Amino acid sequence: MMMKRVTQKERTLNWLRTNGELTFAEAVEKLHILDVRKRIQELREEGYNIITVNRKNASGAIYGAYRLEAEA
């Protein structure tokens, strides 16, 4: 039996549903996705309400995180 390969877009959506937010670093390290912006764009084009929120790390650097807003 062949297993269906989970796409980067599906991995991104699953992460957002499970963990709430996704950063670029998490996308690379945990999901092995180098261009998470493209995956987010694809999901937005499919109608998912994904917002970008600014976060600040311990050293004060600001970075973005993606968050999936409530689904209907």
N, C-alpha and C positions, 0 to 999 in steps of 0.2 A: 504494500500500500504506500503510495507516495504522499508525503506530507506537503501541504501547501506552504510555500514560502511566504513569510510575513514581510510586507513591503516596508520601506522606511516611513512612508506616510502612515501606515497602520500602526507601526511601533510608536510613532510620535503621538498619535491620537490615544493609543492605549496608555502611554505614560501620562499624558495630560489628565485623562479620566481617573487614573489611579493615584497620581501624586500631586495633582493640582497645578503645579508650575513646572516649566522646563527651561533651563538655561542653555546657552551655547555649550558650555563646558560639560554639562550633563549629557547633552545630545551626542557629543563626541565620545566622551568616556564610557557612558552606560549603553548608548544605543548605536554607537559606531556610525553616526550620521555627521558628515562634514558640512553639509549645506542645509542646516535646519531652517533657515529663512525660506528656502524654496518649498520645503515640506509644509511649513506654516501657511505660505501663500496658497498652495494647492488646497489645503483644508479650508481656508477662508473662501476660496472660489467655490467650494462645494457647499458653502453655507454655514460652516461652523463659526461661531462667534468667539474668536481668539483675540485677546487683547495683549498688549505689551505693557508690562509694568516695570518701573525702574526700581532697582535694589541697590543697596550700598554694602560693600563687604567691610571686613574688620579694619582694613587700611584706608577706607574712605573712598575707594574706587567705585564708580557707578557702573552697573551693568543691567542689561535687560533680561527679563524673564517672560515667557509666554504663559498665559493662563486661559483655559477654556472656561468661558462663561456658561451659566446653566443651560443645559440642553432641554428642549421641549419634551 
